[in-house]
Amino acid sequence: MELNPKTEIPALLGLTEVCRIIRRSRASVFRDLAKGTFPRPIHTGQRGRAWLASDLAAWVASRKTAA
C-alpha cells in the first residue's frame, strides 16, 4: 500500500471517481469484480466502498502491458 508522505493515509477513490479515471461504466466495474479481473474495494461502511489509488494504478499499468 502506497502512502502519501504528508499525511500517511492511503488515497481512496469512490466508484464515481474510479469510473471517471478508467472511463468505464459502473456495470462494467461490477462485472469485472465478479469475474475477479478488477481490484477489490475496501469497505468504508455498511454500503460504502472505495478503492486504493495504488491498486487502481497497478491495474491500469497491467492493462497497458497486456494490450
PDB file of N, H, CA, C and O in Angstrom:
ATOM      1  N   MET A   1       0.841  -1.162   0.000  1.00  0.00           N
ATOM      2  CA  MET A   1       0.000   0.000   0.000  1.00  0.00           C
ATOM      3  C   MET A   1       0.893   1.234   0.000  1.00  0.00           C
ATOM      4  O   MET A   1       1.783   1.381   0.838  1.00  0.00           O
ATOM      5  N   GLU A   2       0.639   2.102  -0.944  1.00  0.00           N
ATOM      6  H   GLU A   2      -0.084   1.983  -1.625  1.00  0.00           H
ATOM      7  CA  GLU A   2       1.438   3.323  -1.065  1.00  0.00           C
ATOM      8  C   GLU A   2       0.840   4.412  -0.179  1.00  0.00           C
ATOM      9  O   GLU A   2      -0.372   4.625  -0.182  1.00  0.00           O
ATOM     10  N   LEU A   3       1.679   5.087   0.567  1.00  0.00           N
ATOM     11  H   LEU A   3       2.664   4.913   0.570  1.00  0.00           H
ATOM     12  CA  LEU A   3       1.198   6.116   1.475  1.00  0.00           C
ATOM     13  C   LEU A   3       1.621   7.497   1.007  1.00  0.00           C
ATOM     14  O   LEU A   3       2.698   7.681   0.441  1.00  0.00           O
ATOM     15  N   ASN A   4       0.759   8.450   1.254  1.00  0.00           N
ATOM     16  H   ASN A   4      -0.116   8.300   1.714  1.00  0.00           H
ATOM     17  CA  ASN A   4       1.062   9.842   0.963  1.00  0.00           C
ATOM     18  C   ASN A   4       2.054  10.320   2.028  1.00  0.00           C
ATOM     19  O   ASN A   4       1.741  10.254   3.217  1.00  0.00           O
ATOM     20  N   PRO A   5       3.225  10.794   1.642  1.00  0.00           N
ATOM     21  CA  PRO A   5       4.219  11.169   2.648  1.00  0.00           C
ATOM     22  C   PRO A   5       3.781  12.294   3.582  1.00  0.00           C
ATOM     23  O   PRO A   5       4.294  12.395   4.697  1.00  0.00           O
ATOM     24  N   LYS A   6       2.858  13.131   3.159  1.00  0.00           N
ATOM     25  H   LYS A   6       2.442  13.050   2.254  1.00  0.00           H
ATOM     26  CA  LYS A   6       2.421  14.242   4.004  1.00  0.00           C
ATOM     27  C   LYS A   6       1.459  13.783   5.097  1.00  0.00           C
ATOM     28  O   LYS A   6       1.558  14.229   6.240  1.00  0.00           O
ATOM     29  N   THR A   7       0.534  12.899   4.750  1.00  0.00           N
ATOM     30  H   THR A   7       0.454  12.537   3.821  1.00  0.00           H
ATOM     31  CA  THR A   7      -0.498  12.519   5.708  1.00  0.00           C
ATOM     32  C   THR A   7      -0.386  11.064   6.154  1.00  0.00           C
ATOM     33  O   THR A   7      -0.964  10.700   7.179  1.00  0.00           O
ATOM     34  N   GLU A   8       0.319  10.244   5.437  1.00  0.00           N
ATOM     35  H   GLU A   8       0.788  10.540   4.605  1.00  0.00           H
ATOM     36  CA  GLU A   8       0.460   8.820   5.695  1.00  0.00           C
ATOM     37  C   GLU A   8      -0.881   8.098   5.683  1.00  0.00           C
ATOM     38  O   GLU A   8      -1.055   7.092   6.370  1.00  0.00           O
ATOM     39  N   ILE A   9      -1.818   8.608   4.911  1.00  0.00           N
ATOM     40  H   ILE A   9      -1.676   9.426   4.353  1.00  0.00           H
ATOM     41  CA  ILE A   9      -3.123   7.969   4.734  1.00  0.00           C
ATOM     42  C   ILE A   9      -3.230   7.585   3.258  1.00  0.00           C
ATOM     43  O   ILE A   9      -3.016   8.428   2.387  1.00  0.00           O
ATOM     44  N   PRO A  10      -3.561   6.317   2.964  1.00  0.00           N
ATOM     45  CA  PRO A  10      -3.665   5.924   1.556  1.00  0.00           C
ATOM     46  C   PRO A  10      -4.804   6.661   0.865  1.00  0.00           C
ATOM     47  O   PRO A  10      -5.855   6.893   1.463  1.00  0.00           O
ATOM     48  N   ALA A  11      -4.594   7.026  -0.392  1.00  0.00           N
ATOM     49  H   ALA A  11      -3.740   6.838  -0.877  1.00  0.00           H
ATOM     50  CA  ALA A  11      -5.613   7.720  -1.169  1.00  0.00           C
ATOM     51  C   ALA A  11      -6.720   6.733  -1.522  1.00  0.00           C
ATOM     52  O   ALA A  11      -6.451   5.648  -2.038  1.00  0.00           O
ATOM     53  N   LEU A  12      -7.963   7.111  -1.244  1.00  0.00           N
ATOM     54  H   LEU A  12      -8.182   7.993  -0.826  1.00  0.00           H
ATOM     55  CA  LEU A  12      -9.117   6.274  -1.543  1.00  0.00           C
ATOM     56  C   LEU A  12      -9.947   6.933  -2.634  1.00  0.00           C
ATOM     57  O   LEU A  12     -10.133   8.150  -2.644  1.00  0.00           O
ATOM     58  N   LEU A  13     -10.444   6.111  -3.555  1.00  0.00           N
ATOM     59  H   LEU A  13     -10.294   5.122  -3.547  1.00  0.00           H
ATOM     60  CA  LEU A  13     -11.259   6.596  -4.655  1.00  0.00           C
ATOM     61  C   LEU A  13     -12.630   5.940  -4.598  1.00  0.00           C
ATOM     62  O   LEU A  13     -12.744   4.723  -4.455  1.00  0.00           O
ATOM     63  N   GLY A  14     -13.662   6.754  -4.710  1.00  0.00           N
ATOM     64  H   GLY A  14     -13.570   7.743  -4.827  1.00  0.00           H
ATOM     65  CA  GLY A  14     -15.027   6.233  -4.754  1.00  0.00           C
ATOM     66  C   GLY A  14     -15.343   5.689  -6.143  1.00  0.00           C
ATOM     67  O   GLY A  14     -14.579   5.880  -7.090  1.00  0.00           O
ATOM     68  N   LEU A  15     -16.479   5.011  -6.246  1.00  0.00           N
ATOM     69  H   LEU A  15     -17.099   4.856  -5.478  1.00  0.00           H
ATOM     70  CA  LEU A  15     -16.870   4.394  -7.509  1.00  0.00           C
ATOM     71  C   LEU A  15     -16.987   5.411  -8.644  1.00  0.00           C
ATOM     72  O   LEU A  15     -16.569   5.134  -9.768  1.00  0.00           O
ATOM     73  N   THR A  16     -17.547   6.575  -8.362  1.00  0.00           N
ATOM     74  H   THR A  16     -17.886   6.800  -7.449  1.00  0.00           H
ATOM     75  CA  THR A  16     -17.678   7.599  -9.403  1.00  0.00           C
ATOM     76  C   THR A  16     -16.310   8.030  -9.921  1.00  0.00           C
ATOM     77  O   THR A  16     -16.118   8.185 -11.126  1.00  0.00           O
ATOM     78  N   GLU A  17     -15.367   8.222  -9.011  1.00  0.00           N
ATOM     79  H   GLU A  17     -15.523   8.096  -8.031  1.00  0.00           H
ATOM     80  CA  GLU A  17     -14.012   8.614  -9.423  1.00  0.00           C
ATOM     81  C   GLU A  17     -13.339   7.502 -10.209  1.00  0.00           C
ATOM     82  O   GLU A  17     -12.673   7.762 -11.211  1.00  0.00           O
ATOM     83  N   VAL A  18     -13.510   6.254  -9.759  1.00  0.00           N
ATOM     84  H   VAL A  18     -14.051   6.042  -8.945  1.00  0.00           H
ATOM     85  CA  VAL A  18     -12.917   5.107 -10.452  1.00  0.00           C
ATOM     86  C   VAL A  18     -13.446   5.040 -11.878  1.00  0.00           C
ATOM     87  O   VAL A  18     -12.672   4.885 -12.822  1.00  0.00           O
ATOM     88  N   CYS A  19     -14.757   5.155 -12.038  1.00  0.00           N
ATOM     89  H   CYS A  19     -15.386   5.281 -11.271  1.00  0.00           H
ATOM     90  CA  CYS A  19     -15.368   5.099 -13.379  1.00  0.00           C
ATOM     91  C   CYS A  19     -14.853   6.228 -14.268  1.00  0.00           C
ATOM     92  O   CYS A  19     -14.615   6.023 -15.458  1.00  0.00           O
ATOM     93  N   ARG A  20     -14.681   7.414 -13.697  1.00  0.00           N
ATOM     94  H   ARG A  20     -14.875   7.581 -12.730  1.00  0.00           H
ATOM     95  CA  ARG A  20     -14.174   8.548 -14.478  1.00  0.00           C
ATOM     96  C   ARG A  20     -12.735   8.295 -14.908  1.00  0.00           C
ATOM     97  O   ARG A  20     -12.376   8.570 -16.053  1.00  0.00           O
ATOM     98  N   ILE A  21     -11.911   7.779 -14.011  1.00  0.00           N
ATOM     99  H   ILE A  21     -12.203   7.555 -13.081  1.00  0.00           H
ATOM    100  CA  ILE A  21     -10.495   7.558 -14.311  1.00  0.00           C
ATOM    101  C   ILE A  21     -10.311   6.487 -15.382  1.00  0.00           C
ATOM    102  O   ILE A  21      -9.518   6.664 -16.307  1.00  0.00           O
ATOM    103  N   ILE A  22     -11.038   5.376 -15.262  1.00  0.00           N
ATOM    104  H   ILE A  22     -11.682   5.232 -14.511  1.00  0.00           H
ATOM    105  CA  ILE A  22     -10.836   4.272 -16.215  1.00  0.00           C
ATOM    106  C   ILE A  22     -11.775   4.356 -17.417  1.00  0.00           C
ATOM    107  O   ILE A  22     -11.685   3.553 -18.346  1.00  0.00           O
ATOM    108  N   ARG A  23     -12.674   5.336 -17.385  1.00  0.00           N
ATOM    109  H   ARG A  23     -12.747   5.988 -16.630  1.00  0.00           H
ATOM    110  CA  ARG A  23     -13.617   5.576 -18.487  1.00  0.00           C
ATOM    111  C   ARG A  23     -14.454   4.340 -18.807  1.00  0.00           C
ATOM    112  O   ARG A  23     -14.581   3.925 -19.959  1.00  0.00           O
ATOM    113  N   ARG A  24     -15.016   3.772 -17.750  1.00  0.00           N
ATOM    114  H   ARG A  24     -14.913   4.109 -16.814  1.00  0.00           H
ATOM    115  CA  ARG A  24     -15.903   2.618 -17.888  1.00  0.00           C
ATOM    116  C   ARG A  24     -17.116   2.839 -17.008  1.00  0.00           C
ATOM    117  O   ARG A  24     -17.094   3.657 -16.088  1.00  0.00           O
ATOM    118  N   SER A  25     -18.169   2.104 -17.298  1.00  0.00           N
ATOM    119  H   SER A  25     -18.188   1.440 -18.045  1.00  0.00           H
ATOM    120  CA  SER A  25     -19.412   2.246 -16.545  1.00  0.00           C
ATOM    121  C   SER A  25     -19.342   1.508 -15.213  1.00  0.00           C
ATOM    122  O   SER A  25     -18.483   0.655 -14.990  1.00  0.00           O
ATOM    123  N   ARG A  26     -20.274   1.866 -14.344  1.00  0.00           N
ATOM    124  H   ARG A  26     -20.972   2.559 -14.525  1.00  0.00           H
ATOM    125  CA  ARG A  26     -20.393   1.175 -13.059  1.00  0.00           C
ATOM    126  C   ARG A  26     -20.644  -0.315 -13.290  1.00  0.00           C
ATOM    127  O   ARG A  26     -20.075  -1.167 -12.607  1.00  0.00           O
ATOM    128  N   ALA A  27     -21.506  -0.612 -14.261  1.00  0.00           N
ATOM    129  H   ALA A  27     -21.969   0.080 -14.816  1.00  0.00           H
ATOM    130  CA  ALA A  27     -21.842  -2.014 -14.546  1.00  0.00           C
ATOM    131  C   ALA A  27     -20.608  -2.807 -14.959  1.00  0.00           C
ATOM    132  O   ALA A  27     -20.443  -3.951 -14.536  1.00  0.00           O
ATOM    133  N   SER A  28     -19.742  -2.220 -15.777  1.00  0.00           N
ATOM    134  H   SER A  28     -19.876  -1.290 -16.121  1.00  0.00           H
ATOM    135  CA  SER A  28     -18.548  -2.948 -16.212  1.00  0.00           C
ATOM    136  C   SER A  28     -17.568  -3.146 -15.058  1.00  0.00           C
ATOM    137  O   SER A  28     -16.870  -4.159 -15.005  1.00  0.00           O
ATOM    138  N   VAL A  29     -17.512  -2.181 -14.131  1.00  0.00           N
ATOM    139  H   VAL A  29     -18.079  -1.359 -14.175  1.00  0.00           H
ATOM    140  CA  VAL A  29     -16.666  -2.348 -12.951  1.00  0.00           C
ATOM    141  C   VAL A  29     -17.167  -3.534 -12.129  1.00  0.00           C
ATOM    142  O   VAL A  29     -16.375  -4.389 -11.733  1.00  0.00           O
ATOM    143  N   PHE A  30     -18.467  -3.591 -11.870  1.00  0.00           N
ATOM    144  H   PHE A  30     -19.110  -2.896 -12.192  1.00  0.00           H
ATOM    145  CA  PHE A  30     -19.012  -4.685 -11.069  1.00  0.00           C
ATOM    146  C   PHE A  30     -18.927  -6.022 -11.808  1.00  0.00           C
ATOM    147  O   PHE A  30     -18.733  -7.063 -11.181  1.00  0.00           O
ATOM    148  N   ARG A  31     -19.070  -6.000 -13.120  1.00  0.00           N
ATOM    149  H   ARG A  31     -19.227  -5.154 -13.629  1.00  0.00           H
ATOM    150  CA  ARG A  31     -18.921  -7.229 -13.907  1.00  0.00           C
ATOM    151  C   ARG A  31     -17.501  -7.762 -13.781  1.00  0.00           C
ATOM    152  O   ARG A  31     -17.302  -8.960 -13.581  1.00  0.00           O
ATOM    153  N   ASP A  32     -16.507  -6.874 -13.899  1.00  0.00           N
ATOM    154  H   ASP A  32     -16.669  -5.900 -14.062  1.00  0.00           H
ATOM    155  CA  ASP A  32     -15.111  -7.290 -13.764  1.00  0.00           C
ATOM    156  C   ASP A  32     -14.778  -7.717 -12.337  1.00  0.00           C
ATOM    157  O   ASP A  32     -13.953  -8.607 -12.135  1.00  0.00           O
ATOM    158  N   LEU A  33     -15.407  -7.097 -11.355  1.00  0.00           N
ATOM    159  H   LEU A  33     -16.077  -6.374 -11.519  1.00  0.00           H
ATOM    160  CA  LEU A  33     -15.228  -7.525  -9.958  1.00  0.00           C
ATOM    161  C   LEU A  33     -15.721  -8.959  -9.794  1.00  0.00           C
ATOM    162  O   LEU A  33     -15.059  -9.780  -9.159  1.00  0.00           O
ATOM    163  N   ALA A  34     -16.883  -9.254 -10.367  1.00  0.00           N
ATOM    164  H   ALA A  34     -17.420  -8.587 -10.882  1.00  0.00           H
ATOM    165  CA  ALA A  34     -17.452 -10.605 -10.263  1.00  0.00           C
ATOM    166  C   ALA A  34     -16.555 -11.629 -10.953  1.00  0.00           C
ATOM    167  O   ALA A  34     -16.445 -12.767 -10.498  1.00  0.00           O
ATOM    168  N   LYS A  35     -15.915 -11.225 -12.051  1.00  0.00           N
ATOM    169  H   LYS A  35     -16.005 -10.300 -12.421  1.00  0.00           H
ATOM    170  CA  LYS A  35     -15.000 -12.118 -12.774  1.00  0.00           C
ATOM    171  C   LYS A  35     -13.658 -12.256 -12.074  1.00  0.00           C
ATOM    172  O   LYS A  35     -12.892 -13.177 -12.359  1.00  0.00           O
ATOM    173  N   GLY A  36     -13.375 -11.336 -11.157  1.00  0.00           N
ATOM    174  H   GLY A  36     -13.996 -10.588 -10.926  1.00  0.00           H
ATOM    175  CA  GLY A  36     -12.092 -11.355 -10.464  1.00  0.00           C
ATOM    176  C   GLY A  36     -10.976 -10.676 -11.242  1.00  0.00           C
ATOM    177  O   GLY A  36      -9.797 -10.911 -10.975  1.00  0.00           O
ATOM    178  N   THR A  37     -11.344  -9.828 -12.211  1.00  0.00           N
ATOM    179  H   THR A  37     -12.302  -9.637 -12.428  1.00  0.00           H
ATOM    180  CA  THR A  37     -10.340  -9.164 -13.039  1.00  0.00           C
ATOM    181  C   THR A  37     -10.170  -7.683 -12.701  1.00  0.00           C
ATOM    182  O   THR A  37      -9.510  -6.948 -13.435  1.00  0.00           O
ATOM    183  N   PHE A  38     -10.761  -7.250 -11.598  1.00  0.00           N
ATOM    184  H   PHE A  38     -11.297  -7.847 -11.001  1.00  0.00           H
ATOM    185  CA  PHE A  38     -10.660  -5.855 -11.175  1.00  0.00           C
ATOM    186  C   PHE A  38     -10.310  -5.842  -9.699  1.00  0.00           C
ATOM    187  O   PHE A  38     -10.757  -6.717  -8.957  1.00  0.00           O
ATOM    188  N   PRO A  39      -9.515  -4.865  -9.247  1.00  0.00           N
ATOM    189  CA  PRO A  39      -9.130  -4.818  -7.834  1.00  0.00           C
ATOM    190  C   PRO A  39     -10.353  -4.760  -6.912  1.00  0.00           C
ATOM    191  O   PRO A  39     -11.345  -4.098  -7.214  1.00  0.00           O
ATOM    192  N   ARG A  40     -10.258  -5.451  -5.813  1.00  0.00           N
ATOM    193  H   ARG A  40      -9.452  -5.989  -5.568  1.00  0.00           H
ATOM    194  CA  ARG A  40     -11.324  -5.450  -4.814  1.00  0.00           C
ATOM    195  C   ARG A  40     -11.316  -4.135  -4.033  1.00  0.00           C
ATOM    196  O   ARG A  40     -10.254  -3.625  -3.677  1.00  0.00           O
ATOM    197  N   PRO A  41     -12.501  -3.593  -3.771  1.00  0.00           N
ATOM    198  CA  PRO A  41     -12.569  -2.379  -2.960  1.00  0.00           C
ATOM    199  C   PRO A  41     -12.436  -2.720  -1.479  1.00  0.00           C
ATOM    200  O   PRO A  41     -12.545  -3.878  -1.076  1.00  0.00           O
ATOM    201  N   ILE A  42     -12.203  -1.699  -0.697  1.00  0.00           N
ATOM    202  H   ILE A  42     -12.115  -0.758  -1.024  1.00  0.00           H
ATOM    203  CA  ILE A  42     -12.273  -1.868   0.745  1.00  0.00           C
ATOM    204  C   ILE A  42     -13.610  -1.287   1.183  1.00  0.00           C
ATOM    205  O   ILE A  42     -14.105  -0.334   0.581  1.00  0.00           O
ATOM    206  N   HIS A  43     -14.183  -1.849   2.212  1.00  0.00           N
ATOM    207  H   HIS A  43     -13.781  -2.623   2.702  1.00  0.00           H
ATOM    208  CA  HIS A  43     -15.487  -1.380   2.674  1.00  0.00           C
ATOM    209  C   HIS A  43     -15.281  -0.262   3.689  1.00  0.00           C
ATOM    210  O   HIS A  43     -14.515  -0.391   4.644  1.00  0.00           O
ATOM    211  N   THR A  44     -15.986   0.831   3.453  1.00  0.00           N
ATOM    212  H   THR A  44     -16.609   0.936   2.678  1.00  0.00           H
ATOM    213  CA  THR A  44     -15.841   2.011   4.306  1.00  0.00           C
ATOM    214  C   THR A  44     -17.049   2.230   5.190  1.00  0.00           C
ATOM    215  O   THR A  44     -17.097   3.196   5.951  1.00  0.00           O
ATOM    216  N   GLY A  45     -18.017   1.351   5.097  1.00  0.00           N
ATOM    217  H   GLY A  45     -17.978   0.566   4.479  1.00  0.00           H
ATOM    218  CA  GLY A  45     -19.233   1.457   5.892  1.00  0.00           C
ATOM    219  C   GLY A  45     -20.168   0.345   5.483  1.00  0.00           C
ATOM    220  O   GLY A  45     -19.760  -0.590   4.794  1.00  0.00           O
ATOM    221  N   GLN A  46     -21.427   0.433   5.901  1.00  0.00           N
ATOM    222  H   GLN A  46     -21.759   1.193   6.460  1.00  0.00           H
ATOM    223  CA  GLN A  46     -22.381  -0.617   5.560  1.00  0.00           C
ATOM    224  C   GLN A  46     -22.528  -0.776   4.051  1.00  0.00           C
ATOM    225  O   GLN A  46     -22.530  -1.898   3.544  1.00  0.00           O
ATOM    226  N   ARG A  47     -22.650   0.319   3.340  1.00  0.00           N
ATOM    227  H   ARG A  47     -22.648   1.230   3.751  1.00  0.00           H
ATOM    228  CA  ARG A  47     -22.824   0.252   1.895  1.00  0.00           C
ATOM    229  C   ARG A  47     -21.696   0.930   1.135  1.00  0.00           C
ATOM    230  O   ARG A  47     -21.650   0.873  -0.094  1.00  0.00           O
ATOM    231  N   GLY A  48     -20.793   1.567   1.852  1.00  0.00           N
ATOM    232  H   GLY A  48     -20.830   1.613   2.850  1.00  0.00           H
ATOM    233  CA  GLY A  48     -19.718   2.307   1.202  1.00  0.00           C
ATOM    234  C   GLY A  48     -18.549   1.417   0.825  1.00  0.00           C
ATOM    235  O   GLY A  48     -18.225   0.454   1.519  1.00  0.00           O
ATOM    236  N   ARG A  49     -17.928   1.760  -0.284  1.00  0.00           N
ATOM    237  H   ARG A  49     -18.191   2.543  -0.848  1.00  0.00           H
ATOM    238  CA  ARG A  49     -16.718   1.067  -0.706  1.00  0.00           C
ATOM    239  C   ARG A  49     -15.829   2.051  -1.426  1.00  0.00           C
ATOM    240  O   ARG A  49     -16.297   3.026  -2.012  1.00  0.00           O
ATOM    241  N   ALA A  50     -14.548   1.783  -1.374  1.00  0.00           N
ATOM    242  H   ALA A  50     -14.167   0.991  -0.898  1.00  0.00           H
ATOM    243  CA  ALA A  50     -13.582   2.658  -2.031  1.00  0.00           C
ATOM    244  C   ALA A  50     -12.394   1.809  -2.465  1.00  0.00           C
ATOM    245  O   ALA A  50     -12.126   0.752  -1.895  1.00  0.00           O
ATOM    246  N   TRP A  51     -11.699   2.284  -3.471  1.00  0.00           N
ATOM    247  H   TRP A  51     -11.917   3.142  -3.934  1.00  0.00           H
ATOM    248  CA  TRP A  51     -10.526   1.596  -3.990  1.00  0.00           C
ATOM    249  C   TRP A  51      -9.281   2.375  -3.614  1.00  0.00           C
ATOM    250  O   TRP A  51      -9.282   3.606  -3.610  1.00  0.00           O
ATOM    251  N   LEU A  52      -8.230   1.656  -3.301  1.00  0.00           N
ATOM    252  H   LEU A  52      -8.229   0.656  -3.304  1.00  0.00           H
ATOM    253  CA  LEU A  52      -6.946   2.298  -3.068  1.00  0.00           C
ATOM    254  C   LEU A  52      -6.419   2.804  -4.405  1.00  0.00           C
ATOM    255  O   LEU A  52      -6.420   2.071  -5.394  1.00  0.00           O
ATOM    256  N   ALA A  53      -5.975   4.036  -4.437  1.00  0.00           N
ATOM    257  H   ALA A  53      -5.974   4.631  -3.634  1.00  0.00           H
ATOM    258  CA  ALA A  53      -5.448   4.616  -5.671  1.00  0.00           C
ATOM    259  C   ALA A  53      -4.277   3.793  -6.191  1.00  0.00           C
ATOM    260  O   ALA A  53      -4.111   3.654  -7.403  1.00  0.00           O
ATOM    261  N   SER A  54      -3.470   3.251  -5.300  1.00  0.00           N
ATOM    262  H   SER A  54      -3.605   3.364  -4.316  1.00  0.00           H
ATOM    263  CA  SER A  54      -2.315   2.442  -5.719  1.00  0.00           C
ATOM    264  C   SER A  54      -2.757   1.147  -6.399  1.00  0.00           C
ATOM    265  O   SER A  54      -2.119   0.703  -7.352  1.00  0.00           O
ATOM    266  N   ASP A  55      -3.856   0.531  -5.913  1.00  0.00           N
ATOM    267  H   ASP A  55      -4.375   0.892  -5.138  1.00  0.00           H
ATOM    268  CA  ASP A  55      -4.379  -0.686  -6.552  1.00  0.00           C
ATOM    269  C   ASP A  55      -4.903  -0.374  -7.949  1.00  0.00           C
ATOM    270  O   ASP A  55      -4.688  -1.138  -8.891  1.00  0.00           O
ATOM    271  N   LEU A  56      -5.593   0.759  -8.069  1.00  0.00           N
ATOM    272  H   LEU A  56      -5.767   1.379  -7.304  1.00  0.00           H
ATOM    273  CA  LEU A  56      -6.142   1.143  -9.372  1.00  0.00           C
ATOM    274  C   LEU A  56      -5.013   1.469 -10.352  1.00  0.00           C
ATOM    275  O   LEU A  56      -5.080   1.097 -11.524  1.00  0.00           O
ATOM    276  N   ALA A  57      -3.980   2.160  -9.876  1.00  0.00           N
ATOM    277  H   ALA A  57      -3.925   2.462  -8.924  1.00  0.00           H
ATOM    278  CA  ALA A  57      -2.838   2.484 -10.738  1.00  0.00           C
ATOM    279  C   ALA A  57      -2.137   1.214 -11.215  1.00  0.00           C
ATOM    280  O   ALA A  57      -1.727   1.131 -12.372  1.00  0.00           O
ATOM    281  N   ALA A  58      -1.998   0.234 -10.341  1.00  0.00           N
ATOM    282  H   ALA A  58      -2.332   0.301  -9.401  1.00  0.00           H
ATOM    283  CA  ALA A  58      -1.382  -1.041 -10.720  1.00  0.00           C
ATOM    284  C   ALA A  58      -2.216  -1.765 -11.758  1.00  0.00           C
ATOM    285  O   ALA A  58      -1.677  -2.362 -12.689  1.00  0.00           O
ATOM    286  N   TRP A  59      -3.548  -1.713 -11.598  1.00  0.00           N
ATOM    287  H   TRP A  59      -3.986  -1.228 -10.841  1.00  0.00           H
ATOM    288  CA  TRP A  59      -4.439  -2.361 -12.567  1.00  0.00           C
ATOM    289  C   TRP A  59      -4.321  -1.690 -13.935  1.00  0.00           C
ATOM    290  O   TRP A  59      -4.250  -2.372 -14.958  1.00  0.00           O
ATOM    291  N   VAL A  60      -4.299  -0.357 -13.956  1.00  0.00           N
ATOM    292  H   VAL A  60      -4.356   0.197 -13.126  1.00  0.00           H
ATOM    293  CA  VAL A  60      -4.163   0.379 -15.221  1.00  0.00           C
ATOM    294  C   VAL A  60      -2.825   0.021 -15.882  1.00  0.00           C
ATOM    295  O   VAL A  60      -2.772  -0.198 -17.092  1.00  0.00           O
ATOM    296  N   ALA A  61      -1.765  -0.038 -15.107  1.00  0.00           N
ATOM    297  H   ALA A  61      -1.808   0.140 -14.123  1.00  0.00           H
ATOM    298  CA  ALA A  61      -0.433  -0.379 -15.646  1.00  0.00           C
ATOM    299  C   ALA A  61      -0.439  -1.795 -16.216  1.00  0.00           C
ATOM    300  O   ALA A  61       0.176  -2.045 -17.253  1.00  0.00           O
ATOM    301  N   SER A  62      -1.125  -2.721 -15.554  1.00  0.00           N
ATOM    302  H   SER A  62      -1.625  -2.519 -14.712  1.00  0.00           H
ATOM    303  CA  SER A  62      -1.160  -4.097 -16.060  1.00  0.00           C
ATOM    304  C   SER A  62      -1.957  -4.186 -17.355  1.00  0.00           C
ATOM    305  O   SER A  62      -1.652  -5.011 -18.216  1.00  0.00           O
ATOM    306  N   ARG A  63      -2.972  -3.346 -17.499  1.00  0.00           N
ATOM    307  H   ARG A  63      -3.220  -2.676 -16.799  1.00  0.00           H
ATOM    308  CA  ARG A  63      -3.761  -3.315 -18.742  1.00  0.00           C
ATOM    309  C   ARG A  63      -2.925  -2.768 -19.902  1.00  0.00           C
ATOM    310  O   ARG A  63      -3.068  -3.216 -21.040  1.00  0.00           O
ATOM    311  N   LYS A  64      -2.053  -1.800 -19.612  1.00  0.00           N
ATOM    312  H   LYS A  64      -1.936  -1.436 -18.688  1.00  0.00           H
ATOM    313  CA  LYS A  64      -1.202  -1.236 -20.651  1.00  0.00           C
ATOM    314  C   LYS A  64      -0.227  -2.281 -21.189  1.00  0.00           C
ATOM    315  O   LYS A  64       0.009  -2.349 -22.396  1.00  0.00           O
ATOM    316  N   THR A  65       0.339  -3.096 -20.296  1.00  0.00           N
ATOM    317  H   THR A  65       0.148  -3.041 -19.316  1.00  0.00           H
ATOM    318  CA  THR A  65       1.303  -4.104 -20.729  1.00  0.00           C
ATOM    319  C   THR A  65       0.619  -5.280 -21.412  1.00  0.00           C
ATOM    320  O   THR A  65       1.235  -5.955 -22.237  1.00  0.00           O
ATOM    321  N   ALA A  66      -0.648  -5.536 -21.082  1.00  0.00           N
ATOM    322  H   ALA A  66      -1.148  -4.988 -20.412  1.00  0.00           H
ATOM    323  CA  ALA A  66      -1.379  -6.636 -21.702  1.00  0.00           C
ATOM    324  C   ALA A  66      -1.852  -6.282 -23.114  1.00  0.00           C
ATOM    325  O   ALA A  66      -2.068  -7.168 -23.941  1.00  0.00           O
ATOM    326  N   ALA A  67      -2.011  -5.000 -23.380  1.00  0.00           N
ATOM    327  H   ALA A  67      -1.836  -4.281 -22.708  1.00  0.00           H
ATOM    328  CA  ALA A  67      -2.549  -4.569 -24.685  1.00  0.00           C
ATOM    329  C   ALA A  67      -1.513  -4.578 -25.777  1.00  0.00           C
ATOM    330  O   ALA A  67      -1.819  -4.241 -26.920  1.00  0.00           O
TER     331      ALA A  67
END
